[in-house]
């Protein structure tokens, strides 16, 4: 009985490719601004912690 040198590696390659595609889609979604609402909340929280008497750059 012989086993091909790439036995089961095609499955690993498919999984790695799918993970890469999902990561790319998440990156595009973040860059497109889907999460901007939470960014506004973060910026508001940071602004509330800033000293109030000084000018911010």
PQR file with spaces between the fields and no chain letter, atoms N, CA, C, O and H, PARSE charges and radii, in Angstrom:
ATOM       1  N    UNK     1       0.838   -1.178    0.000 -0.4000 1.5000
ATOM       2  CA   UNK     1       0.000    0.000    0.000 -0.0000 2.0000
ATOM       3  C    UNK     1       0.888    1.248    0.000  0.5500 1.7000
ATOM       4  O    UNK     1       1.796    1.365    0.823 -0.5500 1.4000
ATOM       5  N    UNK     2       0.635    2.145   -0.889 -0.4000 1.5000
ATOM       6  CA   UNK     2       1.419    3.372   -0.954 -0.0000 2.0000
ATOM       7  C    UNK     2       0.544    4.561   -0.573  0.5500 1.7000
ATOM       8  O    UNK     2      -0.663    4.582   -0.810 -0.5500 1.4000
ATOM       9  H    UNK     2      -0.103    2.050   -1.557  0.4000 1.0000
ATOM      10  N    UNK     3       1.184    5.520    0.008 -0.4000 1.5000
ATOM      11  CA   UNK     3       0.499    6.751    0.405 -0.0000 2.0000
ATOM      12  C    UNK     3       1.156    7.891   -0.347  0.5500 1.7000
ATOM      13  O    UNK     3       2.382    7.996   -0.391 -0.5500 1.4000
ATOM      14  H    UNK     3       2.166    5.503    0.200  0.4000 1.0000
ATOM      15  N    UNK     4       0.340    8.735   -0.933 -0.4000 1.5000
ATOM      16  CA   UNK     4       0.906    9.846   -1.690 -0.0000 2.0000
ATOM      17  C    UNK     4       1.646   10.794   -0.750  0.5500 1.7000
ATOM      18  O    UNK     4       1.281   10.910    0.420 -0.5500 1.4000
ATOM      19  H    UNK     4      -0.656    8.649   -0.897  0.4000 1.0000
ATOM      20  N    UNK     5       2.673   11.467   -1.244 -0.4000 1.5000
ATOM      21  CA   UNK     5       3.460   12.378   -0.398 -0.0000 2.0000
ATOM      22  C    UNK     5       2.627   13.533    0.168  0.5500 1.7000
ATOM      23  O    UNK     5       2.967   14.085    1.214 -0.5500 1.4000
ATOM      24  H    UNK     5       2.969   11.372   -2.195  0.4000 1.0000
ATOM      25  N    UNK     6       1.560   13.894   -0.505 -0.4000 1.5000
ATOM      26  CA   UNK     6       0.742   15.018   -0.050 -0.0000 2.0000
ATOM      27  C    UNK     6      -0.533   14.549    0.644  0.5500 1.7000
ATOM      28  O    UNK     6      -1.522   15.281    0.679 -0.5500 1.4000
ATOM      29  H    UNK     6       1.284   13.446   -1.355  0.4000 1.0000
ATOM      30  N    UNK     7      -0.519   13.353    1.189 -0.4000 1.5000
ATOM      31  CA   UNK     7      -1.689   12.801    1.849 -0.0000 2.0000
ATOM      32  C    UNK     7      -2.170   13.733    2.963  0.5500 1.7000
ATOM      33  O    UNK     7      -1.412   14.058    3.876 -0.5500 1.4000
ATOM      34  H    UNK     7       0.285   12.759    1.160  0.4000 1.0000
ATOM      35  N    UNK     8      -3.417   14.155    2.884 -0.4000 1.5000
ATOM      36  CA   UNK     8      -4.090   15.046    3.840 -0.0000 2.0000
ATOM      37  C    UNK     8      -3.575   16.482    3.836  0.5500 1.7000
ATOM      38  O    UNK     8      -4.144   17.323    4.531 -0.5500 1.4000
ATOM      39  H    UNK     8      -4.033   13.890    2.142  0.4000 1.0000
ATOM      40  N    UNK     9      -2.535   16.792    3.092 -0.4000 1.5000
ATOM      41  CA   UNK     9      -2.059   18.171    3.059 -0.0000 2.0000
ATOM      42  C    UNK     9      -3.000   19.068    2.291  0.5500 1.7000
ATOM      43  O    UNK     9      -3.043   20.274    2.535 -0.5500 1.4000
ATOM      44  H    UNK     9      -2.072   16.109    2.528  0.4000 1.0000
ATOM      45  N    UNK    10      -3.764   18.497    1.356 -0.4000 1.5000
ATOM      46  CA   UNK    10      -4.720   19.343    0.631 -0.0000 2.0000
ATOM      47  C    UNK    10      -5.788   19.863    1.579  0.5500 1.7000
ATOM      48  O    UNK    10      -6.276   20.977    1.391 -0.5500 1.4000
ATOM      49  H    UNK    10      -3.730   17.517    1.158  0.4000 1.0000
ATOM      50  N    UNK    11      -6.164   19.095    2.588 -0.4000 1.5000
ATOM      51  CA   UNK    11      -7.137   19.553    3.580 -0.0000 2.0000
ATOM      52  C    UNK    11      -6.547   20.702    4.396  0.5500 1.7000
ATOM      53  O    UNK    11      -7.227   21.696    4.653 -0.5500 1.4000
ATOM      54  H    UNK    11      -5.768   18.190    2.741  0.4000 1.0000
ATOM      55  N    UNK    12      -5.314   20.571    4.795 -0.4000 1.5000
ATOM      56  CA   UNK    12      -4.653   21.634    5.547 -0.0000 2.0000
ATOM      57  C    UNK    12      -4.573   22.899    4.693  0.5500 1.7000
ATOM      58  O    UNK    12      -4.813   23.998    5.193 -0.5500 1.4000
ATOM      59  H    UNK    12      -4.762   19.763    4.586  0.4000 1.0000
ATOM      60  N    UNK    13      -4.244   22.755    3.430 -0.4000 1.5000
ATOM      61  CA   UNK    13      -4.148   23.909    2.537 -0.0000 2.0000
ATOM      62  C    UNK    13      -5.495   24.595    2.379  0.5500 1.7000
ATOM      63  O    UNK    13      -5.561   25.824    2.348 -0.5500 1.4000
ATOM      64  H    UNK    13      -4.050   21.862    3.024  0.4000 1.0000
ATOM      65  N    UNK    14      -6.567   23.823    2.278 -0.4000 1.5000
ATOM      66  CA   UNK    14      -7.910   24.406    2.144 -0.0000 2.0000
ATOM      67  C    UNK    14      -8.282   25.164    3.418  0.5500 1.7000
ATOM      68  O    UNK    14      -8.833   26.262    3.333 -0.5500 1.4000
ATOM      69  H    UNK    14      -6.513   22.825    2.303  0.4000 1.0000
ATOM      70  N    UNK    15      -8.001   24.615    4.574 -0.4000 1.5000
ATOM      71  CA   UNK    15      -8.315   25.282    5.839 -0.0000 2.0000
ATOM      72  C    UNK    15      -7.516   26.581    5.972  0.5500 1.7000
ATOM      73  O    UNK    15      -8.066   27.604    6.379 -0.5500 1.4000
ATOM      74  H    UNK    15      -7.553   23.723    4.643  0.4000 1.0000
ATOM      75  N    UNK    16      -6.251   26.550    5.641 -0.4000 1.5000
ATOM      76  CA   UNK    16      -5.419   27.752    5.708 -0.0000 2.0000
ATOM      77  C    UNK    16      -5.942   28.810    4.734  0.5500 1.7000
ATOM      78  O    UNK    16      -5.983   29.993    5.072 -0.5500 1.4000
ATOM      79  H    UNK    16      -5.804   25.719    5.310  0.4000 1.0000
ATOM      80  N    UNK    17      -6.335   28.400    3.547 -0.4000 1.5000
ATOM      81  CA   UNK    17      -6.872   29.341    2.574 -0.0000 2.0000
ATOM      82  C    UNK    17      -8.180   29.957    3.071  0.5500 1.7000
ATOM      83  O    UNK    17      -8.397   31.158    2.905 -0.5500 1.4000
ATOM      84  H    UNK    17      -6.301   27.439    3.273  0.4000 1.0000
ATOM      85  N    UNK    18      -9.046   29.156    3.674 -0.4000 1.5000
ATOM      86  CA   UNK    18     -10.306   29.693    4.199 -0.0000 2.0000
ATOM      87  C    UNK    18     -10.064   30.679    5.332  0.5500 1.7000
ATOM      88  O    UNK    18     -10.726   31.714    5.408 -0.5500 1.4000
ATOM      89  H    UNK    18      -8.870   28.181    3.809  0.4000 1.0000
ATOM      90  N    UNK    19      -9.125   30.367    6.206 -0.4000 1.5000
ATOM      91  CA   UNK    19      -8.791   31.287    7.301 -0.0000 2.0000
ATOM      92  C    UNK    19      -8.246   32.596    6.737  0.5500 1.7000
ATOM      93  O    UNK    19      -8.574   33.670    7.240 -0.5500 1.4000
ATOM      94  H    UNK    19      -8.587   29.526    6.143  0.4000 1.0000
ATOM      95  N    UNK    20      -7.433   32.516    5.715 -0.4000 1.5000
ATOM      96  CA   UNK    20      -6.888   33.724    5.092 -0.0000 2.0000
ATOM      97  C    UNK    20      -7.987   34.570    4.462  0.5500 1.7000
ATOM      98  O    UNK    20      -7.968   35.796    4.574 -0.5500 1.4000
ATOM      99  H    UNK    20      -7.167   31.643    5.305  0.4000 1.0000
ATOM     100  N    UNK    21      -8.940   33.930    3.805 -0.4000 1.5000
ATOM     101  CA   UNK    21     -10.043   34.664    3.181 -0.0000 2.0000
ATOM     102  C    UNK    21     -10.904   35.341    4.248  0.5500 1.7000
ATOM     103  O    UNK    21     -11.295   36.496    4.083 -0.5500 1.4000
ATOM     104  H    UNK    21      -8.956   32.934    3.714  0.4000 1.0000
ATOM     105  N    UNK    22     -11.199   34.637    5.331 -0.4000 1.5000
ATOM     106  CA   UNK    22     -11.998   35.229    6.405 -0.0000 2.0000
ATOM     107  C    UNK    22     -11.246   36.402    7.038  0.5500 1.7000
ATOM     108  O    UNK    22     -11.851   37.436    7.323 -0.5500 1.4000
ATOM     109  H    UNK    22     -10.881   33.699    5.465  0.4000 1.0000
ATOM     110  N    UNK    23      -9.955   36.258    7.260 -0.4000 1.5000
ATOM     111  CA   UNK    23      -9.161   37.348    7.825 -0.0000 2.0000
ATOM     112  C    UNK    23      -9.164   38.563    6.900  0.5500 1.7000
ATOM     113  O    UNK    23      -9.255   39.699    7.363 -0.5500 1.4000
ATOM     114  H    UNK    23      -9.464   35.418    7.029  0.4000 1.0000
ATOM     115  N    UNK    24      -9.066   38.327    5.617 -0.4000 1.5000
ATOM     116  CA   UNK    24      -9.110   39.420    4.651 -0.0000 2.0000
ATOM     117  C    UNK    24     -10.457   40.130    4.683  0.5500 1.7000
ATOM     118  O    UNK    24     -10.514   41.359    4.640 -0.5500 1.4000
ATOM     119  H    UNK    24      -8.992   37.404    5.240  0.4000 1.0000
ATOM     120  N    UNK    25     -11.540   39.362    4.757 -0.4000 1.5000
ATOM     121  CA   UNK    25     -12.872   39.970    4.825 -0.0000 2.0000
ATOM     122  C    UNK    25     -13.050   40.791    6.098  0.5500 1.7000
ATOM     123  O    UNK    25     -13.646   41.868    6.055 -0.5500 1.4000
ATOM     124  H    UNK    25     -11.494   38.363    4.791  0.4000 1.0000
ATOM     125  N    UNK    26     -12.551   40.308    7.214 -0.4000 1.5000
ATOM     126  CA   UNK    26     -12.647   41.059    8.467 -0.0000 2.0000
ATOM     127  C    UNK    26     -11.838   42.347    8.367  0.5500 1.7000
ATOM     128  O    UNK    26     -12.293   43.401    8.811 -0.5500 1.4000
ATOM     129  H    UNK    26     -12.067   39.433    7.249  0.4000 1.0000
ATOM     130  N    UNK    27     -10.656   42.269    7.795 -0.4000 1.5000
ATOM     131  CA   UNK    27      -9.827   43.463    7.642 -0.0000 2.0000
ATOM     132  C    UNK    27     -10.503   44.493    6.749  0.5500 1.7000
ATOM     133  O    UNK    27     -10.484   45.685    7.055 -0.5500 1.4000
ATOM     134  H    UNK    27     -10.287   41.413    7.435  0.4000 1.0000
ATOM     135  N    UNK    28     -11.097   44.047    5.655 -0.4000 1.5000
ATOM     136  CA   UNK    28     -11.801   44.970    4.750 -0.0000 2.0000
ATOM     137  C    UNK    28     -12.990   45.593    5.462  0.5500 1.7000
ATOM     138  O    UNK    28     -13.250   46.786    5.304 -0.5500 1.4000
ATOM     139  H    UNK    28     -11.113   43.079    5.407  0.4000 1.0000
ATOM     140  N    UNK    29     -13.720   44.796    6.251 -0.4000 1.5000
ATOM     141  CA   UNK    29     -14.874   45.322    6.973 -0.0000 2.0000
ATOM     142  C    UNK    29     -14.447   46.378    7.994  0.5500 1.7000
ATOM     143  O    UNK    29     -15.117   47.400    8.141 -0.5500 1.4000
ATOM     144  H    UNK    29     -13.509   43.827    6.379  0.4000 1.0000
ATOM     145  N    UNK    30     -13.345   46.141    8.695 -0.4000 1.5000
ATOM     146  CA   UNK    30     -12.878   47.118    9.672 -0.0000 2.0000
ATOM     147  C    UNK    30     -12.401   48.399    9.000  0.5500 1.7000
ATOM     148  O    UNK    30     -12.662   49.500    9.485 -0.5500 1.4000
ATOM     149  H    UNK    30     -12.801   45.311    8.575  0.4000 1.0000
ATOM     150  N    UNK    31     -11.707   48.247    7.893 -0.4000 1.5000
ATOM     151  CA   UNK    31     -11.236   49.431    7.181 -0.0000 2.0000
ATOM     152  C    UNK    31     -12.413   50.211    6.599  0.5500 1.7000
ATOM     153  O    UNK    31     -12.377   51.441    6.547 -0.5500 1.4000
ATOM     154  H    UNK    31     -11.495   47.353    7.499  0.4000 1.0000
ATOM     155  N    UNK    32     -13.438   49.515    6.170 -0.4000 1.5000
ATOM     156  CA   UNK    32     -14.607   50.176    5.596 -0.0000 2.0000
ATOM     157  C    UNK    32     -15.402   50.934    6.650  0.5500 1.7000
ATOM     158  O    UNK    32     -16.214   51.794    6.311 -0.5500 1.4000
ATOM     159  H    UNK    32     -13.467   48.516    6.212  0.4000 1.0000
ATOM     160  N    UNK    33     -15.178   50.625    7.919 -0.4000 1.5000
ATOM     161  CA   UNK    33     -15.811   51.414    8.958 -0.0000 2.0000
ATOM     162  C    UNK    33     -17.022   50.784    9.595  0.5500 1.7000
ATOM     163  O    UNK    33     -17.856   51.499   10.152 -0.5500 1.4000
ATOM     164  H    UNK    33     -14.519   49.926    8.194  0.4000 1.0000
ATOM     165  N    UNK    34     -17.153   49.494    9.535 -0.4000 1.5000
ATOM     166  CA   UNK    34     -18.304   48.857   10.162 -0.0000 2.0000
ATOM     167  C    UNK    34     -18.267   49.084   11.668  0.5500 1.7000
ATOM     168  O    UNK    34     -19.324   49.203   12.288 -0.5500 1.4000
ATOM     169  H    UNK    34     -16.476   48.913    9.082  0.4000 1.0000
ATOM     170  N    UNK    35     -17.107   49.147   12.263 -0.4000 1.5000
ATOM     171  CA   UNK    35     -16.998   49.308   13.700 -0.0000 2.0000
ATOM     172  C    UNK    35     -16.824   50.745   14.166  0.5500 1.7000
ATOM     173  O    UNK    35     -16.296   50.961   15.257 -0.5500 1.4000
ATOM     174  H    UNK    35     -16.248   49.051   11.760  0.4000 1.0000
ATOM     175  N    UNK    36     -17.231   51.706   13.414 -0.4000 1.5000
ATOM     176  CA   UNK    36     -17.003   53.100   13.778 -0.0000 2.0000
ATOM     177  C    UNK    36     -17.826   53.559   14.971  0.5500 1.7000
ATOM     178  O    UNK    36     -17.408   54.480   15.672 -0.5500 1.4000
ATOM     179  H    UNK    36     -17.661   51.530   12.528  0.4000 1.0000
ATOM     180  N    UNK    37     -18.977   52.954   15.227 -0.4000 1.5000
ATOM     181  CA   UNK    37     -19.772   53.333   16.389 -0.0000 2.0000
ATOM     182  C    UNK    37     -19.008   53.104   17.673  0.5500 1.7000
ATOM     183  O    UNK    37     -19.032   53.951   18.567 -0.5500 1.4000
ATOM     184  H    UNK    37     -19.316   52.206   14.658  0.4000 1.0000
ATOM     185  N    UNK    38     -18.344   51.998   17.780 -0.4000 1.5000
ATOM     186  CA   UNK    38     -17.553   51.720   18.979 -0.0000 2.0000
ATOM     187  C    UNK    38     -16.344   52.645   19.053  0.5500 1.7000
ATOM     188  O    UNK    38     -15.866   52.959   20.143 -0.5500 1.4000
ATOM     189  H    UNK    38     -18.325   51.310   17.055  0.4000 1.0000
ATOM     190  N    UNK    39     -15.855   53.078   17.910 -0.4000 1.5000
ATOM     191  CA   UNK    39     -14.727   54.008   17.933 -0.0000 2.0000
ATOM     192  C    UNK    39     -15.169   55.345   18.506  0.5500 1.7000
ATOM     193  O    UNK    39     -14.420   55.977   19.251 -0.5500 1.4000
ATOM     194  H    UNK    39     -16.243   52.824   17.024  0.4000 1.0000
ATOM     195  N    UNK    40     -16.380   55.784   18.167 -0.4000 1.5000
ATOM     196  CA   UNK    40     -16.888   57.030   18.733 -0.0000 2.0000
ATOM     197  C    UNK    40     -17.008   56.916   20.251  0.5500 1.7000
ATOM     198  O    UNK    40     -16.687   57.859   20.975 -0.5500 1.4000
ATOM     199  H    UNK    40     -16.989   55.271   17.562  0.4000 1.0000
ATOM     200  N    UNK    41     -17.465   55.773   20.727 -0.4000 1.5000
ATOM     201  CA   UNK    41     -17.566   55.554   22.169 -0.0000 2.0000
ATOM     202  C    UNK    41     -16.184   55.621   22.814  0.5500 1.7000
ATOM     203  O    UNK    41     -16.016   56.219   23.877 -0.5500 1.4000
ATOM     204  H    UNK    41     -17.726   55.007   20.139  0.4000 1.0000
ATOM     205  N    UNK    42     -15.207   55.010   22.174 -0.4000 1.5000
ATOM     206  CA   UNK    42     -13.842   55.024   22.684 -0.0000 2.0000
ATOM     207  C    UNK    42     -13.303   56.443   22.717  0.5500 1.7000
ATOM     208  O    UNK    42     -12.683   56.842   23.703 -0.5500 1.4000
ATOM     209  H    UNK    42     -15.344   54.524   21.310  0.4000 1.0000
ATOM     210  N    UNK    43     -13.526   57.215   21.657 -0.4000 1.5000
ATOM     211  CA   UNK    43     -13.048   58.587   21.616 -0.0000 2.0000
ATOM     212  C    UNK    43     -13.741   59.441   22.676  0.5500 1.7000
ATOM     213  O    UNK    43     -13.098   60.295   23.288 -0.5500 1.4000
ATOM     214  H    UNK    43     -14.029   56.891   20.856  0.4000 1.0000
ATOM     215  N    UNK    44     -15.039   59.228   22.906 -0.4000 1.5000
ATOM     216  CA   UNK    44     -15.759   59.957   23.944 -0.0000 2.0000
ATOM     217  C    UNK    44     -15.189   59.623   25.321  0.5500 1.7000
ATOM     218  O    UNK    44     -15.047   60.506   26.166 -0.5500 1.4000
ATOM     219  H    UNK    44     -15.560   58.535   22.409  0.4000 1.0000
ATOM     220  N    UNK    45     -14.865   58.359   25.546 -0.4000 1.5000
ATOM     221  CA   UNK    45     -14.288   57.966   26.826 -0.0000 2.0000
ATOM     222  C    UNK    45     -12.932   58.623   27.022  0.5500 1.7000
ATOM     223  O    UNK    45     -12.622   59.100   28.114 -0.5500 1.4000
ATOM     224  H    UNK    45     -14.981   57.642   24.860  0.4000 1.0000
ATOM     225  N    UNK    46     -12.112   58.652   25.955 -0.4000 1.5000
ATOM     226  CA   UNK    46     -10.815   59.295   26.056 -0.0000 2.0000
ATOM     227  C    UNK    46     -10.960   60.792   26.311  0.5500 1.7000
ATOM     228  O    UNK    46     -10.216   61.360   27.110 -0.5500 1.4000
ATOM     229  H    UNK    46     -12.363   58.265   25.068  0.4000 1.0000
ATOM     230  N    UNK    47     -11.910   61.429   25.639 -0.4000 1.5000
ATOM     231  CA   UNK    47     -12.125   62.861   25.827 -0.0000 2.0000
ATOM     232  C    UNK    47     -12.580   63.154   27.249  0.5500 1.7000
ATOM     233  O    UNK    47     -12.219   64.190   27.808 -0.5500 1.4000
ATOM     234  H    UNK    47     -12.514   60.968   24.989  0.4000 1.0000
ATOM     235  N    UNK    48     -13.361   62.269   27.838 -0.4000 1.5000
ATOM     236  CA   UNK    48     -13.828   62.502   29.198 -0.0000 2.0000
ATOM     237  C    UNK    48     -12.685   62.388   30.200  0.5500 1.7000
ATOM     238  O    UNK    48     -12.776   62.943   31.295 -0.5500 1.4000
ATOM     239  H    UNK    48     -13.654   61.428   27.384  0.4000 1.0000
ATOM     240  N    UNK    49     -11.629   61.692   29.857 -0.4000 1.5000
ATOM     241  CA   UNK    49     -10.488   61.535   30.757 -0.0000 2.0000
ATOM     242  C    UNK    49      -9.457   62.628   30.560  0.5500 1.7000
ATOM     243  O    UNK    49      -8.546   62.754   31.378 -0.5500 1.4000
ATOM     244  H    UNK    49     -11.555   61.242   28.967  0.4000 1.0000
ATOM     245  N    UNK    50      -9.565   63.423   29.504 -0.4000 1.5000
ATOM     246  CA   UNK    50      -8.583   64.451   29.222 -0.0000 2.0000
ATOM     247  C    UNK    50      -8.745   65.618   30.218  0.5500 1.7000
ATOM     248  O    UNK    50      -9.851   65.909   30.671 -0.5500 1.4000
ATOM     249  H    UNK    50     -10.306   63.320   28.839  0.4000 1.0000
ATOM     250  N    UNK    51      -7.639   66.267   30.541 -0.4000 1.5000
ATOM     251  CA   UNK    51      -7.740   67.459   31.404 -0.0000 2.0000
ATOM     252  C    UNK    51      -8.598   68.514   30.717  0.5500 1.7000
ATOM     253  O    UNK    51      -8.458   68.741   29.515 -0.5500 1.4000
ATOM     254  H    UNK    51      -6.740   66.030   30.173  0.4000 1.0000
ATOM     255  N    UNK    52      -9.482   69.155   31.466 -0.4000 1.5000
ATOM     256  CA   UNK    52     -10.453   70.062   30.837 -0.0000 2.0000
ATOM     257  C    UNK    52      -9.943   71.475   30.629  0.5500 1.7000
ATOM     258  O    UNK    52     -10.500   72.199   29.804 -0.5500 1.4000
ATOM     259  H    UNK    52      -9.596   68.971   32.442  0.4000 1.0000
ATOM     260  N    UNK    53      -8.917   71.897   31.333 -0.4000 1.5000
ATOM     261  CA   UNK    53      -8.458   73.274   31.209 -0.0000 2.0000
ATOM     262  C    UNK    53      -7.423   73.479   30.126  0.5500 1.7000
ATOM     263  O    UNK    53      -7.037   74.617   29.860 -0.5500 1.4000
ATOM     264  H    UNK    53      -8.464   71.309   32.003  0.4000 1.0000
ATOM     265  N    UNK    54      -6.966   72.425   29.496 -0.4000 1.5000
ATOM     266  CA   UNK    54      -5.866   72.554   28.529 -0.0000 2.0000
ATOM     267  C    UNK    54      -6.356   72.345   27.111  0.5500 1.7000
ATOM     268  O    UNK    54      -7.353   71.666   26.868 -0.5500 1.4000
ATOM     269  H    UNK    54      -7.280   71.500   29.712  0.4000 1.0000
ATOM     270  N    UNK    55      -5.618   72.953   26.166 -0.4000 1.5000
ATOM     271  CA   UNK    55      -5.928   72.719   24.756 -0.0000 2.0000
ATOM     272  C    UNK    55      -5.391   71.369   24.338  0.5500 1.7000
ATOM     273  O    UNK    55      -4.284   70.979   24.708 -0.5500 1.4000
ATOM     274  H    UNK    55      -4.808   73.505   26.363  0.4000 1.0000
ATOM     275  N    UNK    56      -6.187   70.668   23.567 -0.4000 1.5000
ATOM     276  CA   UNK    56      -5.720   69.388   23.033 -0.0000 2.0000
ATOM     277  C    UNK    56      -5.110   69.617   21.669  0.5500 1.7000
ATOM     278  O    UNK    56      -5.599   70.460   20.916 -0.5500 1.4000
ATOM     279  H    UNK    56      -7.086   70.986   23.266  0.4000 1.0000
ATOM     280  N    UNK    57      -4.068   68.901   21.329 -0.4000 1.5000
ATOM     281  CA   UNK    57      -3.440   69.094   20.002 -0.0000 2.0000
ATOM     282  C    UNK    57      -4.335   68.659   18.885  0.5500 1.7000
ATOM     283  O    UNK    57      -3.958   68.755   17.718 -0.5500 1.4000
ATOM     284  H    UNK    57      -3.672   68.216   21.941  0.4000 1.0000
